[in-house]
Amino acid sequence: MKEGEQAALIQNGGKVKNVKISNLYTFSGLKRIEVDEAYIGDIVAISGIDGINIGDTLADPENPEALPFVSIDEPTLSMTFCVNNSPFAGLDGQYITSRHLRDRLYKELETNVSLRVEDTDSPDAFVVSGRGELHLSILIETMRREGYEFQVSKPRVITKMVGDKKYEPIEYLTIDVPEEFMGTVMERLGVRKAEMVNMTSAQNGDVRLEFKIPARGLIGFRNEFLTDTKGTGIMNHIFNGYEEYKGEIMDRTRGSLIAFESGDSIAYGLFNAQERGTLFIGPGVSVYEGMVVGENARSEDMEVNVCKKKHVSNMRAAGSDETLKLTTPTVLSLEQALDFIAADELVEITPKNIRIRKNILDSETRAKARSRKKVQ
């Protein structure tokens, strides 16, 4: 291969087009060195060719012969990325517009071969599909560290219709776990429609469990798995194909605690709210109406006033303000927030904060939407 020579680009499907190699580089350690020509066995980088993808072949234009195509696993989960429209939009992020978001997502396609990005009817929202929850969460975390601010929806599995039957992606899950935790792991996977394929024992006392499980059954499982095995378990999964829909999997059984009004959280308001469930915030945190501040102990959503102040009077018992003892809030990571949210909630992603919010912030409008849904 020589710098400046013509070559044939053979794309997947057999299409051939003539291209020119502008620059040719070899590697020395981590450095890239420009050279005039390269020989058989050299690892090289080239420039000047647009539209080249993984699996394409560069060949001699006089005798173009393609190498076997490298198959790439199709996406199994999708999420909606949209512009942040919360009351706190633009406070943290550097890139906040739909143009910034669109350009960044389409730029990711150049190097992230398993990712898919689609435009929607709204110019402010894009459907992003990837190879599982971890794949998408890595992209989200990378973007927020780069200064992007946006919102994402609950991950949903990509299904297919074959005839009149619905098919869903199945993952082949391999778990290495100490024998004492085997029962707990099998119980957790049972309710997620996992089917055991194989079980073997190792000399160190660990057990290897192999399952076929719907991709949607793995959403939220990683955090449970680490907790149940006390961090000693190892899990890996790979796409295994599409199979007929396995039926409903039990989703979140508890509702959300929703901020009643905008303001800063107060210890007195949090003290009253913590009796209702598990809080995600402590005192002195800015909140807005419709923001999720905790998990309800019951199945329905509940509005709480975490900004409520104690009534001021002339009478004060000694030490009454010191008796308010708050439980330590559960601060959710990005993966935990994606696992937690319901279908009518979004995760607000900024460089400094991760918040959960209702899609509809106004309580009255949200109640009307629920009523319409029940009628339907």
C-alpha positions as CSV (number, residue, x, y, z in Angstrom):
1,M,0.0,0.0,0.0
2,K,1.4,3.4,-1.0
3,E,0.5,6.9,-0.2
4,G,-1.5,8.6,-3.0
5,E,-2.4,5.4,-4.8
6,Q,-5.9,4.3,-6.0
7,A,-7.7,1.5,-4.2
8,A,-11.1,-0.3,-4.4
9,L,-13.4,0.0,-1.4
10,I,-15.6,-3.1,-1.2
11,Q,-18.5,-2.4,1.1
12,N,-20.9,-4.9,2.8
13,G,-23.3,-6.1,0.1
14,G,-20.6,-6.2,-2.6
15,K,-20.7,-2.6,-3.8
16,V,-17.3,-1.4,-5.1
17,K,-16.1,2.2,-5.4
18,N,-12.8,3.7,-6.3
19,V,-11.0,5.7,-3.6
20,K,-7.6,7.4,-3.1
21,I,-5.4,6.9,-0.1
22,S,-4.3,10.4,0.9
23,N,-2.1,9.7,3.9
24,L,-0.6,6.5,5.3
25,Y,0.6,6.0,8.9
26,T,2.3,3.2,10.8
27,F,2.7,3.0,14.6
28,S,5.7,3.1,16.9
29,G,4.4,2.5,20.5
30,L,1.6,5.1,20.9
31,K,3.0,7.4,18.2
32,R,1.7,7.6,14.7
33,I,4.3,8.0,12.0
34,E,3.6,9.0,8.4
35,V,5.2,6.8,5.8
36,D,5.2,6.5,2.0
37,E,4.3,2.8,1.8
38,A,3.5,-0.2,4.0
39,Y,4.0,-3.9,3.6
40,I,2.2,-7.1,4.4
41,G,1.7,-7.6,8.1
42,D,1.9,-3.9,9.0
43,I,-0.8,-2.3,11.1
44,V,-1.6,1.1,9.5
45,A,-3.9,4.0,9.6
46,I,-5.1,5.8,6.5
47,S,-6.9,9.0,5.7
48,G,-8.8,10.4,2.7
49,I,-11.6,7.8,2.5
50,D,-15.2,8.8,3.4
51,G,-17.9,6.3,4.3
52,I,-15.7,3.4,5.3
53,N,-17.1,1.1,8.0
54,I,-16.1,-1.9,10.0
55,G,-16.1,-5.0,7.8
56,D,-15.3,-3.1,4.5
57,T,-12.3,-4.2,2.5
58,L,-9.6,-2.1,0.7
59,A,-8.4,-4.0,-2.2
60,D,-6.4,-3.7,-5.5
61,P,-8.6,-1.9,-8.0
62,E,-7.6,-4.2,-10.8
63,N,-8.5,-7.4,-8.9
64,P,-10.9,-6.4,-6.0
65,E,-11.5,-9.3,-3.7
66,A,-13.4,-8.9,-0.4
67,L,-12.5,-10.5,3.0
68,P,-15.3,-12.2,4.9
69,F,-17.6,-9.6,6.4
70,V,-17.2,-9.1,10.2
71,S,-20.7,-9.3,11.6
72,I,-21.7,-6.8,14.3
73,D,-24.4,-7.5,16.9
74,E,-27.5,-5.5,16.3
75,P,-28.8,-3.1,19.1
76,T,-31.2,-4.6,21.6
77,L,-32.2,-1.5,23.7
78,S,-33.3,2.0,22.7
79,M,-33.7,5.3,24.6
80,T,-34.9,8.7,23.7
81,F,-32.3,11.5,24.1
82,C,-34.0,14.9,24.2
83,V,-33.1,18.5,25.0
84,N,-33.3,19.5,28.7
85,N,-36.5,21.5,29.3
86,S,-36.6,21.5,33.1
87,P,-36.6,24.7,35.2
88,F,-32.9,24.2,35.8
89,A,-32.0,23.8,32.1
90,G,-28.7,25.6,31.2
91,L,-27.4,26.1,34.7
92,D,-24.6,23.5,34.4
93,G,-24.1,22.4,30.8
94,Q,-22.0,24.0,28.1
95,Y,-23.8,22.3,25.2
96,I,-27.6,22.4,25.6
97,T,-29.3,23.0,22.2
98,S,-30.8,20.3,19.9
99,R,-28.1,21.1,17.3
100,H,-25.3,20.4,19.8
101,L,-27.0,17.1,20.9
102,R,-27.7,16.0,17.3
103,D,-24.1,16.7,16.1
104,R,-22.6,14.9,19.1
105,L,-24.8,11.8,18.6
106,Y,-24.1,11.5,14.9
107,K,-20.4,12.0,15.5
108,E,-20.4,9.0,17.9
109,L,-21.6,6.8,15.0
110,E,-18.2,7.2,13.4
111,T,-16.5,5.2,16.1
112,N,-19.3,3.4,18.0
113,V,-20.2,0.7,15.4
114,S,-23.0,-0.9,17.4
115,L,-24.9,2.4,18.0
116,R,-27.9,3.6,16.0
117,V,-29.3,7.1,16.0
118,E,-32.7,8.1,14.5
119,D,-34.4,11.4,14.1
120,T,-38.0,11.7,15.5
121,D,-41.0,13.9,14.6
122,S,-39.6,16.4,17.2
123,P,-36.4,18.3,16.3
124,D,-35.5,18.1,20.0
125,A,-35.6,14.3,20.5
126,F,-33.6,11.4,19.0
127,V,-33.9,7.7,19.4
128,V,-30.6,6.1,20.3
129,S,-30.2,2.3,20.2
130,G,-27.3,0.3,21.6
131,R,-26.1,-3.1,22.8
132,G,-27.6,-3.0,26.2
133,E,-27.9,-0.7,29.2
134,L,-24.2,-0.5,29.9
135,H,-23.4,0.5,26.4
136,L,-25.8,3.4,26.5
137,S,-24.9,4.5,30.0
138,I,-21.2,4.8,29.0
139,L,-22.2,7.1,26.2
140,I,-24.3,9.2,28.5
141,E,-21.6,9.5,31.1
142,T,-19.0,10.4,28.4
143,M,-21.3,13.2,27.1
144,R,-22.0,14.7,30.5
145,R,-18.3,14.8,31.2
146,E,-17.8,16.7,28.0
147,G,-20.3,19.4,29.1
148,Y,-23.5,18.2,27.5
149,E,-26.9,18.6,29.2
150,F,-29.9,16.6,28.1
151,Q,-32.6,14.2,29.2
152,V,-33.1,10.5,28.6
153,S,-36.1,8.2,28.8
154,K,-36.5,4.7,30.3
155,P,-34.6,2.0,28.3
156,R,-36.9,-0.1,26.2
157,V,-36.2,-3.4,24.4
158,I,-36.3,-3.5,20.6
159,T,-38.8,-6.2,19.5
160,K,-39.6,-7.7,16.1
161,M,-42.8,-9.0,14.5
162,V,-42.5,-12.3,12.7
163,G,-45.8,-13.0,11.1
164,D,-48.3,-12.3,13.9
165,K,-45.9,-13.2,16.7
166,K,-43.7,-10.8,18.7
167,Y,-40.0,-11.7,19.1
168,E,-37.6,-10.2,21.5
169,P,-33.7,-10.2,21.9
170,I,-32.3,-13.0,24.1
171,E,-28.9,-12.7,25.9
172,Y,-26.7,-15.6,26.9
173,L,-25.8,-14.9,30.5
174,T,-22.8,-16.4,32.3
175,I,-22.4,-16.0,36.0
176,D,-19.5,-17.0,38.3
177,V,-20.6,-16.8,41.9
178,P,-19.7,-18.4,45.3
179,E,-21.9,-21.4,46.1
180,E,-23.5,-19.7,49.1
181,F,-25.1,-17.1,46.8
182,M,-26.3,-19.4,44.1
183,G,-29.8,-19.8,45.4
184,T,-30.4,-16.0,45.7
185,V,-29.1,-15.4,42.2
186,M,-31.3,-18.2,40.7
187,E,-34.3,-16.8,42.5
188,R,-33.7,-13.3,41.2
189,L,-33.3,-14.5,37.6
190,G,-36.3,-16.8,37.8
191,V,-38.7,-13.8,38.1
192,R,-36.9,-12.2,35.1
193,K,-37.8,-15.1,32.8
194,A,-34.3,-16.6,32.7
195,E,-33.9,-20.2,31.6
196,M,-30.9,-22.2,33.0
197,V,-28.8,-23.9,30.3
198,N,-25.9,-25.2,32.2
199,M,-24.3,-25.3,35.7
200,T,-20.7,-26.4,36.6
201,S,-18.6,-26.3,39.7
202,A,-15.0,-24.9,40.0
203,Q,-12.3,-26.1,42.4
204,N,-12.3,-22.8,44.3
205,G,-15.8,-23.3,45.5
206,D,-17.4,-21.0,42.9
207,V,-20.3,-22.1,40.6
208,R,-20.7,-21.2,37.0
209,L,-24.4,-20.7,36.0
210,E,-25.4,-20.2,32.3
211,F,-28.8,-18.8,31.4
212,K,-30.8,-17.6,28.4
213,I,-32.6,-14.5,29.5
214,P,-34.6,-11.7,27.7
215,A,-32.6,-8.5,27.3
216,R,-35.2,-6.6,29.2
217,G,-34.7,-9.0,32.1
218,L,-31.2,-7.7,32.6
219,I,-32.3,-4.0,33.1
220,G,-31.6,-3.2,36.7
221,F,-30.2,-6.7,37.4
222,R,-26.5,-5.7,37.7
223,N,-27.0,-3.6,40.8
224,E,-29.1,-6.3,42.5
225,F,-26.5,-8.9,41.6
226,L,-23.6,-6.9,43.1
227,T,-25.6,-6.4,46.3
228,D,-26.8,-10.0,46.6
229,T,-23.3,-11.4,46.1
230,K,-21.6,-8.8,48.2
231,G,-19.5,-7.8,45.2
232,T,-18.0,-11.3,44.7
233,G,-20.0,-12.3,41.7
234,I,-19.0,-11.9,38.0
235,M,-21.4,-11.7,35.2
236,N,-21.0,-11.6,31.4
237,H,-23.6,-11.7,28.7
238,I,-23.7,-11.8,24.9
239,F,-26.4,-11.5,22.3
240,N,-27.9,-14.9,21.5
241,G,-30.6,-14.1,18.9
242,Y,-34.3,-13.4,18.9
243,E,-36.9,-15.7,20.4
244,E,-40.7,-15.5,20.9
245,Y,-41.8,-13.0,23.6
246,K,-41.5,-14.5,27.0
247,G,-44.4,-12.7,28.7
248,E,-44.5,-9.8,31.2
249,I,-41.7,-9.3,33.7
250,M,-42.5,-7.7,37.0
251,D,-41.5,-4.0,36.9
252,R,-41.0,-1.5,39.7
253,T,-43.6,-2.1,42.4
254,R,-43.2,1.2,44.3
255,G,-44.1,4.7,43.3
256,S,-42.2,8.0,43.4
257,L,-42.1,10.8,46.0
258,I,-42.5,14.0,43.9
259,A,-41.6,17.5,44.9
260,F,-44.8,19.6,45.5
261,E,-43.2,23.0,44.8
262,S,-39.9,24.6,43.8
263,G,-37.3,25.8,46.3
264,D,-34.6,24.5,48.5
265,S,-35.1,21.3,50.6
266,I,-35.5,22.0,54.3
267,A,-34.7,19.5,57.1
268,Y,-38.2,20.0,58.6
269,G,-39.9,19.1,55.2
270,L,-37.5,16.2,54.7
271,F,-38.2,14.8,58.1
272,N,-42.0,14.6,57.3
273,A,-41.3,13.2,53.9
274,Q,-38.9,10.4,55.0
275,E,-41.8,8.6,56.8
276,R,-43.3,8.0,53.3
277,G,-40.4,6.2,51.8
278,T,-36.7,6.5,50.8
279,L,-35.3,9.9,50.0
280,F,-32.8,10.7,47.3
281,I,-31.8,14.1,48.5
282,G,-30.6,15.8,51.7
283,P,-31.2,19.4,53.1
284,G,-30.2,22.4,51.1
285,V,-30.8,20.8,47.6
286,S,-32.6,22.9,45.0
287,V,-35.7,21.2,43.7
288,Y,-38.5,22.0,41.3
289,E,-42.1,21.0,41.0
290,G,-42.4,17.6,39.4
291,M,-38.9,16.5,40.4
292,V,-38.6,13.0,41.9
293,V,-37.0,13.3,45.4
294,G,-37.5,9.7,46.7
295,E,-39.1,6.3,46.4
296,N,-42.6,5.8,47.9
297,A,-43.1,2.9,50.2
298,R,-46.4,2.2,48.4
299,S,-47.1,1.5,44.7
300,E,-48.6,4.9,43.8
301,D,-46.9,8.2,43.3
302,M,-47.1,10.8,46.2
303,E,-46.4,14.5,46.3
304,V,-44.4,15.7,49.3
305,N,-43.4,19.2,50.3
306,V,-39.6,18.9,51.1
307,C,-39.4,22.7,51.1
308,K,-41.8,23.1,54.0
309,K,-40.6,25.2,56.9
310,K,-41.5,24.9,60.5
311,H,-44.2,27.3,61.7
312,V,-42.6,30.1,63.7
313,S,-44.2,31.1,67.0
314,N,-43.3,32.9,70.2
315,M,-43.4,29.6,72.1
316,R,-40.5,27.2,71.7
317,A,-39.7,24.1,73.7
318,A,-36.0,23.8,74.6
319,G,-34.2,21.6,72.1
320,S,-37.2,21.0,69.9
321,D,-35.3,21.8,66.7
322,E,-32.5,19.4,67.6
323,T,-34.8,16.4,67.6
324,L,-35.2,16.2,63.8
325,K,-33.0,13.2,62.8
326,L,-32.8,12.6,59.1
327,T,-31.9,9.3,57.6
328,T,-29.0,9.3,55.2
329,P,-30.4,9.8,51.6
330,T,-29.8,7.2,48.9
331,V,-27.9,9.0,46.2
332,L,-28.5,7.3,42.9
333,S,-25.8,6.7,40.3
334,L,-26.5,7.1,36.6
335,E,-27.1,3.3,36.2
336,Q,-29.4,3.2,39.3
337,A,-31.4,6.2,38.0
338,L,-31.9,4.5,34.6
339,D,-33.0,1.3,36.4
340,F,-35.4,3.2,38.7
341,I,-37.4,5.5,36.4
342,A,-40.9,4.6,35.2
343,A,-42.3,5.0,31.7
344,D,-43.6,8.5,32.6
345,E,-40.3,9.7,34.0
346,L,-37.0,11.1,32.6
347,V,-33.4,11.3,33.9
348,E,-32.0,14.8,33.7
349,I,-28.3,14.6,32.8
350,T,-26.0,17.6,33.5
351,P,-22.2,17.8,34.1
352,K,-22.8,18.3,37.8
353,N,-26.1,16.7,38.6
354,I,-28.3,13.6,37.8
355,R,-31.9,14.3,38.6
356,I,-35.1,12.2,38.1
357,R,-38.3,14.1,37.0
358,K,-41.8,13.4,35.8
359,N,-42.3,13.9,32.1
360,I,-45.2,16.3,33.0
361,L,-44.1,18.6,35.8
362,D,-47.4,20.3,36.6
363,S,-49.4,18.2,39.1
364,E,-52.8,19.1,37.7
365,T,-51.8,18.4,34.1
366,R,-50.3,15.1,35.3
367,A,-53.5,14.1,37.0
368,K,-55.5,14.8,33.9
369,A,-53.2,12.7,31.8
370,R,-53.6,9.8,34.2
371,S,-57.4,10.2,34.0
372,R,-57.3,10.1,30.2
373,K,-55.1,7.0,30.3
374,K,-57.5,5.2,32.6
375,V,-60.4,6.0,30.3
376,Q,-58.6,4.6,27.3
